[in-house]
Amino acid sequence: MDFTWSTPLRRNGQTILPLIPNEIYLAIFECMAPTDQPLREQDVGTFSALALVCRFFCSVALPRVFERITFSGDTNGNRTQASRKTKWARQIVANTEPAKSVALYVKECTFECWDPNKEEKWLLFPFATLYCQAMACMSNIRKVVFSTSFVKKDHWEALAELKQLDVLEFCFCSFIEDPSDKELTVRTVVLFGTRGSTTTFTLRPIATTSMRLLNADDVEAVLKVVAFRQLAIDNLILNQRIFDMEPLLDVFRHLPGLQSVAFELTRRAAASPLIGKLSLKKLFTRLHSFTIKGMNFIVPRHDVEMLVSALCDGPGTLPSLEELNIYFITAGEWTTTLDIISDRLNGTIIPAFPNVRCINANTGFIRLEEGNWKVHYSNRG
């Protein structure tokens, strides 16, 4: 690997010591704080001090210090630290060096504890606006997280300026203003805690044509996103247990091009007649992996048999499907779910999904091995 920086000189008083290759320094820094992990609080001070040693150390340490930044709205937090960040944000907005250059080191930005339920939250608005303006100048940001925060138009406008933004997460947020019409470039969106939002829920900017993965805990929120426009989402993860099949089926109808989907049913949904509409061949065109769960209750054998039949229902085949995961606790023996799948393998499943290679259940899996299907039961304990 080539380095543009010369090797730092070493002295002991007036005595010049042998040089240490830059690769050795890099290995030491990696041992101190691995680059694939965020800097710990105690390491921030250490790397800040290292940045003052020489230009080479600065080129390594300073990007680590500013790689991940957090703008907190906690009025009871560290006021000295908050004051420093406010000053830094103002310098960025004013295009002042070195703040302007340091802002380019930021890869991940978090807004946390901007409590949307506080009556005095309007007092925080000017600071939120300032931090949004500063974030818009951090052009190398790839991930933005909002945690327990209000989200204003200023936030949406700043996000639209981040052309390298890849991941956007909202956790227990309140969307208090309508966003602009600017489209985001984000590919991965996470939406948690949206059901508790007491304000107008506006998700139009999230419905971006570049989005490929959506992870949410509210199927109604997902339906709002996918109903805005034709989206090319590849992967959908629903962490909410589904009570009503109809909204879920509506989501699937909007996303026929899904490649991977995972969700969990409640007892009520598992017994719903609408399970009969969960035909993978009718709903999807290029699905690779399908995961359905119902692990916190016992499902009658008849319902599991109906589910397997529904998944395989319809004319033709779905050649894109390679992995099928059915995690249910079925009434009867502990191996019943896997036994049902095994019994229907050649007569029902393979004709519908000729390229499936593995079928997982809660008690084991069935896998195609050297041209033959083999059943593997997990240890009961």
Secondary structure per residue as TSV (DSSP state, phi and psi in degrees):
chain	resnum	aa	ss	phi	psi
A	1	M	-	360.0	133.0
A	2	D	-	-91.0	140.3
A	3	F	-	-119.8	141.2
A	4	T	S	-87.0	-14.8
A	5	W	S	-93.9	140.9
A	6	S	-	-73.0	158.0
A	7	T	-	-69.6	131.8
A	8	P	-	-59.5	138.1
A	9	L	-	-70.4	150.7
A	10	R	E	-126.7	132.1
A	11	R	E	-135.7	151.4
A	12	N	E	-126.9	94.1
A	13	G	T	70.4	-122.1
A	14	Q	T	-94.2	-3.3
A	15	T	E	-87.2	127.5
A	16	I	E	-84.6	126.3
A	17	L	E	-95.7	159.4
A	18	P	-	-59.1	144.6
A	19	L	-	-72.9	148.3
A	20	I	-	-108.0	126.8
A	21	P	-	-57.6	147.3
A	22	N	H	-58.8	-31.9
A	23	E	H	-60.4	-33.9
A	24	I	H	-67.7	-42.9
A	25	Y	H	-60.0	-43.9
A	26	L	H	-61.7	-39.4
A	27	A	H	-65.7	-36.7
A	28	I	H	-65.9	-44.7
A	29	F	H	-60.2	-38.7
A	30	E	H	-65.6	-37.0
A	31	C	H	-68.0	-36.8
A	32	M	H	-66.7	-43.4
A	33	A	S	-154.0	99.8
A	34	P	-	-54.9	138.1
A	35	T	T	-68.7	-17.9
A	36	D	T	-88.4	7.5
A	37	Q	S	-127.8	148.3
A	38	P	-	-63.7	149.0
A	39	L	-	-64.9	133.7
A	40	R	-	-72.7	160.1
A	41	E	H	-55.7	-41.5
A	42	Q	H	-71.4	-21.5
A	43	D	H	-82.5	-22.1
A	44	V	H	-61.3	-45.0
A	45	G	H	-63.8	-40.0
A	46	T	H	-63.3	-47.4
A	47	F	H	-71.0	-29.3
A	48	S	H	-64.5	-39.4
A	49	A	H	-69.0	-39.8
A	50	L	H	-61.7	-32.8
A	51	A	T	-64.1	-17.2
A	52	L	T	-91.9	-6.1
A	53	V	T	-71.8	-52.7
A	54	C	-	-161.4	173.0
A	55	R	H	-66.0	-35.8
A	56	F	H	-65.7	-47.8
A	57	F	H	-59.9	-39.0
A	58	C	H	-63.7	-40.1
A	59	S	H	-65.9	-23.9
A	60	V	H	-93.0	-44.9
A	61	A	H	-78.9	-40.9
A	62	L	H	-63.6	-42.6
A	63	P	H	-60.5	-31.4
A	64	R	H	-70.3	-39.1
A	65	V	H	-63.9	-39.1
A	66	F	T	-104.1	9.6
A	67	E	S	-62.1	-40.1
A	68	R	E	-126.7	123.6
A	69	I	E	-126.1	153.0
A	70	T	E	-128.5	128.5
A	71	F	E	-103.2	112.6
A	72	S	E	-103.0	139.5
A	73	G	-	-100.6	12.1
A	74	D	-	-72.7	109.0
A	75	T	T	-72.5	-10.2
A	76	N	T	-103.6	9.6
A	77	G	S	-84.9	-160.7
A	78	N	-	-72.4	104.3
A	79	R	H	-71.9	-32.1
A	80	T	H	-64.2	-45.6
A	81	Q	H	-64.8	-40.3
A	82	A	H	-63.5	-39.0
A	83	S	H	-64.7	-40.8
A	84	R	H	-63.0	-42.3
A	85	K	H	-68.5	-35.5
A	86	T	H	-64.2	-42.8
A	87	K	H	-63.4	-43.6
A	88	W	H	-62.2	-42.7
A	89	A	H	-62.1	-41.9
A	90	R	H	-63.3	-39.2
A	91	Q	H	-66.4	-36.8
A	92	I	H	-64.4	-47.7
A	93	V	H	-62.4	-33.7
A	94	A	T	-81.5	1.4
A	95	N	T	62.9	37.9
A	96	T	-	-96.2	137.2
A	97	E	T	-86.9	149.8
A	98	P	T	-86.5	0.5
A	99	A	H	-55.8	-41.2
A	100	K	H	-59.2	-45.2
A	101	S	H	-72.2	-39.8
A	102	V	H	-62.2	-33.6
A	103	A	G	-59.8	-25.9
A	104	L	G	-73.8	-13.0
A	105	Y	G	-78.0	-18.4
A	106	V	-	-71.4	125.7
A	107	K	-	-111.3	-22.4
A	108	E	E	-140.8	131.1
A	109	C	E	-127.4	134.3
A	110	T	E	-124.6	131.9
A	111	F	E	-105.6	116.8
A	112	E	E	-134.7	151.1
A	113	C	E	63.5	32.5
A	114	W	E	-93.2	75.4
A	115	D	-	-55.3	113.9
A	116	P	T	-73.1	-10.1
A	117	N	T	-97.6	-5.8
A	118	K	-	-71.5	133.2
A	119	E	G	-65.2	-29.9
A	120	E	G	-93.5	21.1
A	121	K	G	-61.3	-23.7
A	122	W	G	-61.6	-23.2
A	123	L	G	-68.1	-23.7
A	124	L	G	-86.2	-14.6
A	125	F	H	-55.3	-45.3
A	126	P	H	-60.3	-37.5
A	127	F	H	-70.2	-40.0
A	128	A	H	-61.8	-40.9
A	129	T	H	-63.2	-43.5
A	130	L	H	-61.1	-46.1
A	131	Y	H	-66.3	-34.0
A	132	C	H	-64.1	-43.5
A	133	Q	H	-62.4	-39.0
A	134	A	H	-67.9	-43.5
A	135	M	H	-60.6	-35.6
A	136	A	H	-61.8	-22.4
A	137	C	T	-88.0	-8.3
A	138	M	-	-88.8	74.9
A	139	S	T	-69.5	-9.5
A	140	N	T	-100.2	8.4
A	141	I	-	-63.8	134.6
A	142	R	-	-115.0	-16.4
A	143	K	E	-143.2	133.9
A	144	V	E	-128.6	134.3
A	145	V	E	-124.2	131.9
A	146	F	E	-114.0	119.9
A	147	S	E	-126.8	120.0
A	148	T	E	48.6	62.1
A	149	S	E	-141.8	149.4
A	150	F	E	-79.8	153.3
A	151	V	E	-126.8	117.2
A	152	K	-	-106.0	176.8
A	153	K	H	-59.7	-34.5
A	154	D	H	-59.7	-39.1
A	155	H	H	-64.1	-46.1
A	156	W	H	-62.2	-40.9
A	157	E	H	-66.5	-37.8
A	158	A	H	-66.9	-41.9
A	159	L	H	-60.9	-36.6
A	160	A	H	-66.0	-21.2
A	161	E	H	-81.8	-13.7
A	162	L	-	-89.9	92.3
A	163	K	T	-76.0	-13.2
A	164	Q	T	-103.1	7.5
A	165	L	-	-61.9	126.8
A	166	D	-	-116.2	-35.4
A	167	V	E	-127.3	133.1
A	168	L	E	-133.7	122.4
A	169	E	E	-121.9	136.3
A	170	F	E	-124.4	120.7
A	171	C	E	-125.8	112.1
A	172	F	S	55.3	55.6
A	173	C	-	-108.3	162.5
A	174	S	E	-124.1	122.8
A	175	F	E	-95.3	103.9
A	176	I	-	-103.5	-6.3
A	177	E	S	-140.5	148.1
A	178	D	-	-67.0	136.4
A	179	P	-	-80.1	170.9
A	180	S	-	-76.4	176.6
A	181	D	S	-88.9	7.9
A	182	K	-	-70.4	139.2
A	183	E	-	-92.7	142.0
A	184	L	-	-88.8	163.9
A	185	T	-	-105.1	8.7
A	186	V	-	-65.7	144.5
A	187	R	S	-106.5	-27.6
A	188	T	E	-124.0	127.2
A	189	V	E	-125.3	133.1
A	190	V	E	-119.2	128.2
A	191	L	E	-127.7	106.1
A	192	F	E	-123.4	143.3
A	193	G	S	73.9	23.1
A	194	T	G	-75.6	-22.5
A	195	R	G	-65.4	-24.2
A	196	G	G	-85.5	-0.4
A	197	S	-	-68.1	127.1
A	198	T	-	-98.6	3.6
A	199	T	S	-118.6	174.9
A	200	T	-	-56.2	131.1
A	201	F	-	-101.9	105.1
A	202	T	-	-116.3	118.8
A	203	L	-	-123.3	15.5
A	204	R	G	-54.7	-44.1
A	205	P	G	-65.3	-23.6
A	206	I	G	-72.1	-26.1
A	207	A	-	-75.6	64.3
A	208	T	-	-96.1	144.2
A	209	T	T	-68.2	-14.2
A	210	S	T	-87.3	-10.5
A	211	M	-	-67.2	133.9
A	212	R	-	-121.0	-21.9
A	213	L	E	-133.9	132.0
A	214	L	E	-127.6	122.3
A	215	N	E	-121.1	117.3
A	216	A	E	-144.8	162.5
A	217	D	S	-116.5	18.4
A	218	D	-	-145.3	109.4
A	219	V	H	-65.0	-29.0
A	220	E	H	-66.4	-38.5
A	221	A	H	-65.1	-40.9
A	222	V	H	-61.6	-41.7
A	223	L	H	-62.4	-37.6
A	224	K	H	-63.1	-39.7
A	225	V	H	-67.5	-49.4
A	226	V	H	-75.4	-16.2
A	227	A	H	-81.8	-13.6
A	228	F	S	-66.6	-42.1
A	229	R	S	-161.5	173.1
A	230	Q	-	-72.4	118.4
A	231	L	-	-112.7	155.4
A	232	A	-	-112.5	46.7
A	233	I	-	-68.0	132.8
A	234	D	-	-91.5	-39.3
A	235	N	E	-127.5	131.3
A	236	L	E	-127.7	124.9
A	237	I	E	-122.1	121.7
A	238	L	E	-111.3	112.4
A	239	N	E	-90.2	-4.0
A	240	Q	E	-85.3	138.9
A	241	R	E	-73.5	126.0
A	242	I	E	-78.6	121.9
A	243	F	S	-94.5	-33.7
A	244	D	-	-123.5	123.6
A	245	M	H	-73.5	-27.4
A	246	E	H	-60.3	-49.8
A	247	P	H	-61.0	-36.4
A	248	L	H	-63.8	-44.8
A	249	L	H	-63.7	-35.0
A	250	D	H	-62.5	-42.0
A	251	V	H	-59.8	-46.1
A	252	F	H	-63.1	-36.0
A	253	R	H	-65.5	-28.6
A	254	H	H	-80.7	-16.1
A	255	L	-	-126.9	61.6
A	256	P	T	-66.4	-18.9
A	257	G	T	-90.6	10.1
A	258	L	-	-55.8	141.2
A	259	Q	S	-102.9	-26.2
A	260	S	E	-146.0	135.4
A	261	V	E	-143.6	141.4
A	262	A	E	-142.8	135.1
A	263	F	E	-160.2	168.1
A	264	E	E	-127.9	139.1
A	265	L	E	-102.1	153.5
A	266	T	-	-88.2	171.8
A	267	R	H	-57.8	-41.3
A	268	R	H	-61.9	-46.2
A	269	A	H	-67.6	-36.4
A	270	A	H	-64.4	-27.9
A	271	A	T	-96.0	2.1
A	272	S	-	-71.0	141.7
A	273	P	G	-61.0	-22.3
A	274	L	G	-67.5	-12.9
A	275	I	G	-56.2	-31.3
A	276	G	G	-62.5	-17.0
A	277	K	G	-92.2	3.1
A	278	L	-	-88.0	54.6
A	279	S	-	-86.4	116.3
A	280	L	H	-65.1	-34.2
A	281	K	H	-70.0	-31.3
A	282	K	H	-83.5	-29.8
A	283	L	H	-89.3	-33.6
A	284	F	-	-125.6	155.0
A	285	T	S	-113.6	-23.0
A	286	R	S	-143.2	33.2
A	287	L	-	-67.2	131.2
A	288	H	-	-101.2	-39.7
A	289	S	E	-137.5	132.8
A	290	F	E	-129.7	126.1
A	291	T	E	-126.9	125.3
A	292	I	E	-130.5	134.8
A	293	K	E	-127.1	154.3
A	294	G	E	-162.7	69.8
A	295	M	E	-95.8	-11.2
A	296	N	E	-101.8	16.0
A	297	F	E	-157.4	163.1
A	298	I	E	-93.5	128.3
A	299	V	E	-101.7	131.7
A	300	P	-	-57.0	144.5
A	301	R	H	-55.4	-39.8
A	302	H	H	-59.3	-40.2
A	303	D	H	-66.5	-38.4
A	304	V	H	-68.4	-39.6
A	305	E	H	-63.3	-40.0
A	306	M	H	-64.5	-38.7
A	307	L	H	-62.4	-48.3
A	308	V	H	-60.0	-41.6
A	309	S	H	-64.4	-41.3
A	310	A	H	-64.4	-43.1
A	311	L	H	-59.1	-34.2
A	312	C	H	-94.9	-1.0
A	313	D	-	-68.5	154.3
A	314	G	S	109.2	159.1
A	315	P	S	-74.7	160.1
A	316	G	S	74.9	-158.9
A	317	T	-	-135.5	167.8
A	318	L	-	-121.8	83.0
A	319	P	T	-65.8	-18.1
A	320	S	T	-73.7	-24.0
A	321	L	-	-70.2	125.4
A	322	E	-	-118.9	-22.6
A	323	E	E	-136.1	130.3
A	324	L	E	-127.0	123.2
A	325	N	E	-121.5	117.5
A	326	I	E	-124.4	99.2
A	327	Y	E	-105.3	91.5
A	328	F	E	-132.1	146.9
A	329	I	E	-95.5	104.5
A	330	T	E	-93.7	140.7
A	331	A	S	-58.5	141.4
A	332	G	S	118.3	-140.8
A	333	E	S	-74.5	161.2
A	334	W	T	-67.7	-16.5
A	335	T	T	-97.9	7.3
A	336	T	H	-57.2	-45.0
A	337	T	H	-57.8	-47.3
A	338	L	H	-68.1	-33.5
A	339	D	H	-65.7	-40.6
A	340	I	H	-62.1	-44.6
A	341	I	H	-62.0	-43.8
A	342	S	H	-63.1	-41.5
A	343	D	H	-64.2	-31.6
A	344	R	T	-101.4	8.4
A	345	L	I	-61.0	-59.6
A	346	N	I	-78.4	-31.5
A	347	G	I	-85.9	-26.3
A	348	T	I	-124.2	-51.3
A	349	I	I	-74.0	-51.9
A	350	I	H	-63.3	-42.6
A	351	P	H	-59.3	-31.9
A	352	A	H	-80.8	-37.9
A	353	F	-	-127.6	78.7
A	354	P	T	-64.7	-19.1
A	355	N	T	-106.3	10.0
A	356	V	-	-64.2	138.9
A	357	R	-	-117.4	-19.9
A	358	C	E	-152.2	136.3
A	359	I	E	-126.7	117.4
A	360	N	E	-102.5	142.7
A	361	A	E	-132.3	175.6
A	362	N	T	-70.1	-18.5
A	363	T	T	-112.8	13.1
A	364	G	E	152.7	-157.4
A	365	F	E	-155.1	159.3
A	366	I	E	-118.7	127.5
A	367	R	E	-134.4	143.7
A	368	L	E	-79.5	115.2
A	369	E	E	-127.0	114.9
A	370	E	T	53.5	42.1
A	371	G	T	86.4	-4.1
A	372	N	E	-123.3	144.1
A	373	W	E	-84.8	127.3
A	374	K	E	-123.9	135.2
A	375	V	E	-93.7	128.4
A	376	H	E	-120.2	114.9
A	377	Y	E	-92.6	135.9
A	378	S	-	-77.9	162.4
A	379	N	-	-67.3	132.9
A	380	R	-	-64.5	-32.2
A	381	G	-	-73.0	360.0
